[in-house]
């Protein structure tokens, strides 16, 4: 369903190009957030963010509490702290597969105490997001203290990129931030974790956004929500209505509206340069879940130990929105939703457009895992790949105006220079090109492989 206006707010038109895939959000849209029972073991990857892996500071047989530091951000540049998500005893450091297909050293922690009842009132959720957020605490929070708290808590972007948030919010006199754009679009099909967060804990989102605004010095906050989430828009309006310089904006539902390079043109009618950043326009972008995590870190001293994960798809018995301890295996999370049905065929980290196929279910939930989608046989496109027919649909639909087939073919035939000339690095891997491709060419996989090759050649 689409709305031209929501609660008196005009719905802004969308960006150029893009696609309208089936939403498939009805399975979990109206399911409240539950808390997953604490697993027997969590495995905390030291690399679950953009940049360098954290440095392990925990020792085998060491007893740790939930929220205790187990990996300190690397001094080599971009990095983030990681923390224990449960109380327990540290096991020997091991290597684990990550949801994106990479591998990382990780800190296993075996639980000490019995886990929480998943059907009980969720004290973890209340501690992280619930209750009253004191205006006096927000008023006295100083920008530098906010940045330090965010860094100490290990907060990274929870919309997918996992870039350390304190670094994103740091500004220079040469490039000040005028506007903080809070992204509540959640355009990926199947996923509803951000929608439920905005509906159930809007005060945490608003509070975190205001703290982020203080940290970066922005003049105003704009929080954008797609018009397929009217309940979220209403909750946020109620939570933010009294604050000056805080605007809720409703945008048209379109994929990939959640990408910052698509959301900014939709909201501000300004384009981010191909080789530039939103900061070049005086805009900083954070996700609503990141905002809520900032509130918990600054005002309650909560490290980033949990995240909300939508577990959905026709291949899982009981779809849910779950608050999951980071480091919990995909297998454990899926079992917490009743396991898979007989015709389950594929598990994705994320949704079907940008998600990664997960072949090893021991992979742990990380800070960047917003969803686990289990597809049934009926939900998988079984059409075979054929030769490119030069139809141009990928060019017509690419929201960044790139030429996906040129990039993919250059990578396929080992011409990285040509791929770079066609803006390989600029591709946001949204999957619109592959979605529209009648030849079913795995364009995004080629582009991702090209980026990996490019990174490897740069490090040599």
N, C-alpha and C positions, 0 to 999 in steps of 0.2 A: 504494500500500500504506500502511496506517495501523498504528501500534503503540500499545498502551495504556501500555506502559512501554518505555523505551529504556535499556539498560545500568543498570537499577535505578532510573531516574528516572521518576516518575509523569508522564504526559502531562496537562497542565492542560486543563480544558474551554475552549471558545472564547468569544468575545464574542457579544452579541446581534446578530441579523440577519446581513447579509453573504450571500455566494454561494459556490458550489463549481464554478467553471468548469473545463473539462478542463485538466490541467496542461501537457501538451505539452513536458515537460522531457527526455524520453528521448533526444532527438537529441544533446544536449550534456552531459547529466548526468555521464557517465563519460569525457568528453574532457578531458585535462589542458590546462592553460593553455599556450598557445604565444605567442611574441613575434612580432609583425608586423614584417616587414622595414621598415626606415626608409624613408619615402617621399621622393621628390625634393623635395617642398615640403610644409611644414605651415603652416597659417594659424591663428594664435593669437588667438581673440576676446578683446577687452578686457572683454566682459561675458559671463561664464559662471558667474554666481553671483547670489544674491539681492542687491538693492540697486543701488548706483551702479557704473557701469563704471570699470575701472581707468584710470589716466592713462598714456599711452604714454611710455616713457622710452628707447626704442630709436630709432636714426636709420637712414635708408636707407643701405645699403652698410656698415653696422656689422657686424663679425664677432662672433658670440655663441657661447658654449658651452652645452651642454645644462644646463639648470637655472639659467641666468642670467636675472635679472629683466628683463622687457620691458614690464611694466605695473605701476605702483605703485598700491596701493589708494587710492581717492579719500578725501580728507580730509572729504568732505561727509557722512559717516555710514557706513552699512553698505556694505562693499566688501571686495575681496580682491585680493592680488597675483596676477599671472600671469607665467609663466616660459617660456623657450624649451624645447621638448621634444626638440630635436635641435641639434647643432652646425651652424652655417651662417651665411649672410649675409642680413641683414635687407633686405627689399624695401620698396617704398613702401606705407604704410598704406592699406588698402582696406576696403570694406564687404562683409560676407558675410552670407548667410542663416544663421540658427541653427536647430538641430533643432526648436525649439519654435515656429518660424514668425516670430520676431522677426528683426531685423537688428542688426548690431553692427559697429563699427570693429574691425579686426583687423590683426595684425602677421604678414605672410608671411615665412617663413624658408626660403631655398633651401639644401639640404644641401651640405656640403662634401665629406665622406668617403663612401665606399661604405657602404651599409646592412648591417645584420647579416643573416646567413642565418637565415631564420625556422625552419629545421629544426635549427639548432644549439642547444646548451644556452643558455638565455636569461640572459645576464649582467645584463640590466636587471632581470629578476624577482628574481634572487638578490640584487642590490644593494638593491632596494627592500624585499623581504620575507623573504629566505632567511637561512641561517646561524644563528649563535648570538647571542642577545640577553643581554648581560652583566648579571647582577643588580646588580653594583656601580654600573653606569651608571644603572640605574633608581633605585637607592637614593639617589644623590646629586643627582638631578634636582630642582630647586626649582620650585614651582608657577608663579612668575612667569616663570622661564626657559622652562618648557614652553609657556606661553601665547604668549610672544614667538616661539618657534621655530615653533609652529603658524601664527601670523599671517604670519611671514616666508615660510613655505613655501607660502602661499596655499591652505591646506587648507579645503575647504568640505564640507558634508554630501553624501555620495555616494549617499544613498538616494533622491535625487530633488529635494529642496528647494534644495540648494546654498547653504544659509545658512552664512556664515563661522563655522567651528568655534570659533575663539578667543573670539568673542563669546558663543556658546552656553555655553561653559564658564566664563565669568566670572560670579562670584556677588557678592551683596551680603549684609551682615549681616541685612538685613531678609528676604531670601528665600534661605536657604542650601539647598544640594543635599545630600540625604541618600542618594540612590541614583543610581548611573549605570546606565542601562539600555542595553545594547548589542544592537542589532537585527540578528539574523541570519536573519530569516524568509524574505525574498525570495519573497513570495507571488505576484508577477506571473507569469502563465503564460509559458512558453517560456524564461525567463531562468534561468541557472545560474552567473553570474559569481561571486556571493557564496558560493554553495555550494562551488565549486572553490577559492576563496580560503581558506575555512575548512578544507577538507580538505587542501590542499597547504601552507598556511602558517599553521597555527593559532597558532604561537608569536608571530608578528607581530601577530595580532589580540589575543591575550591581553596582550602587552607594551604595545601602544597603549592598550588599555583601562585598564591599571594606571596609565599615565602620565596619561591623561585623568582618572582618579579623583584623582590627586594634584593636578592642576591645579584641579579644581572643589571639592575637599575632601569628596567623597562618602564616606560611611561604608562602603558596600558596592557591589559590582558584581554585576549580574544580566545574564547573556547569554542571550537567548532564541532558540531555534531551533525551526522547525516539525518535526513528527514525520515528515515525508517526507524528512528529511535525516539519517538515522541515522549515516552515516559522518562527517558534519561534527560531530555531537554527540560522537561517540567521540573524534575528534581534539582537540576543544576540552577535553573532560574530561581527556585525557591531558596537555594543555599547561597546564592551570590547576589540576590537582588539589592541588598543594602549597601553594597560596596561600589564606590565610585571608580571609574576606569576599568570596570570588569564587564565585558560584553559576551553574551551567548549568541553565537551565530549558527544558523541552520543552513546546511548546504545540501544540494541534490544528491541522491544516492547514485553513485557511479563508481566503478572500479577503474583505477586504484586511487580513490579520493583520499585514502589514508597516507599516501606518499606526500612528503612535504613539497615536492616540486609540482604536484598537482593541486594540493590544498591551498598553497599560497596564491596561485592565479585565481582560484575559485573565490577566495575570501577577499583578496586585496587588488585583484586585476593587475598583478605585477608578476613578471617572469624572473625566475632565478637563472642567472647565466649558466650555460652548459658546463663550463669549467669552474663555476663559482659555488657559493654556499648561501643559504638564507641570511647569514650574518652580513653578506654584502648588501642586503636590502635593509639592514637594521632589525632583522627578525630572528628570534630564537624559537625553536620548536621543540616541545616535549610532549610525551604521551600522557594520557590521563592517569594510567597506572604509575608512571614515573612520578607524577605530581603527588599522588597519594602516598607513595613511598617517601617522598621528601618530607611530607608532614610528619610521618611516623619517626623519621630519623632525627629531625630537628627538634621536635617538641616532646618526643617520648623516648629518644635514645635507641630506637629500634633499628638494628642492622637489616640488610636485605637478605632475609632467610627464607621467605616464602613468596610464591606468586600464584595468582589465579589462572587456572588452566581450564579451557573448555575441552572436554572429552566427548567426542561426537562422531557422527557418521552412521551409515546403515550397518556397519560391521561390528558395532559395540552394543551390548545388550541393554545397558541403562545409561544413556548419555547424561552428563552432569557438568556443572560448573564447580570446580573443586579448588580450594585453597590448599596448595601442595608444598611440602617442605622441599626446598631446592636440594637436588641430589637423589631424589626418589627415582627409581628406575621406571621407564615407560611400562614395563611389564606389571609392576606393582600398581601403578595408577590405573591401568586398564582393568586389572583384577578388581580394583576398588569400584569399578563401574559394572561389575558382573561378568567381565571377560568378553570374549568375542563370540559372534554367532558363527554358524558352520560355513557360511559363504563369505566370510571376511577374507579380503584379498590383499589389502595394502594398508600399511600404517604410515602416516605422514606426521612429521613434526611441523605443526602449523596447519594451514588450510591447503586446498587443492591448487590454488594459483601460485603461491610463493613457497609452499612447504617443501621439505626434503623427505624423500622416502627413507624410512628407518628400517634397516634390515636386521639390526641387533637390538632387541628390546631390553638389554641390560643398560642401554644408553640412559643417562640420568637427565631429569628435568633441569634446565639451567635458567638463568635469569632472563634469557631471551625466548623461553618456550611459552607461547601464549595459547597453544592448542595442541591437541593430539586428535587427529582425524583418522578413523578406521573406516576405510571404504569397503563396501560390499562389491561383489562381482558386477551387480547391476549399475553401480556408480562409477565404474572404471571404463574409460573410453578404450575400446578394444580395436579400434580401426588401425590398420597397419600403415607404417610410414611409406610414403612414395616420394618420387622426385619432385623438386620444386617446380611449380607450373608458372612462376613469374606473375602471379595474380596481383601482387602489390598490397594484399590485405594487411600484412604485417606493418608496412609503412603507413598505411592509412589509420591504423589503430594505435600505434605507439604513442603514448602520451608525451614522450620527450622529443618526438619528431626524428627519431633515429631510423637507420636502415638495418633492422635486425638480421635479415638474410645475408647482407654483405658482411656483417660482423661474424655471424656464425660460420659462414663458408670460409672466411679468412682463417678463423681458428681451426676449422676442420682440416684445412690444407696446410697448416703450420705457418701461416703468414701473419705473425703477431703485429708487425709494423702496419700492415694494411688494416688489421682490426683496430689498432690504436687510432689510425687516421679516421676511422669511422666511429670514433668515440666509444670504444669498448668500455672504458672506465666509467663513463657517464650512465650506462645502462643500470636501471634500478631493479632489474630482474623481476618485474611485476608479473610477467607471463601473459600479457595481453596478446603478444605476437603468436605465441604457441597456441593460445586459446582459439584464435581466429584462423590459424594455418590449416587449409584443407588437405595439405599433404602430410599433416601430423609430424612435421619435422621437430625434433626436440631442441628448439632454438635456445631456450634458456639454459639447458644443460651445456650446450656448446659455449655459450657466453660465460657461464660460471667457470668452465674448464679453462677458457682463455684468461680469465682474471687470475686463476691459480697459477698458470704458467707465467703470466706477467709478473706476479709477486715473487715467484721463485727465481726468475731471471734477474729481478732487481736486487735480490739478496745475495746473489753470487758475486 
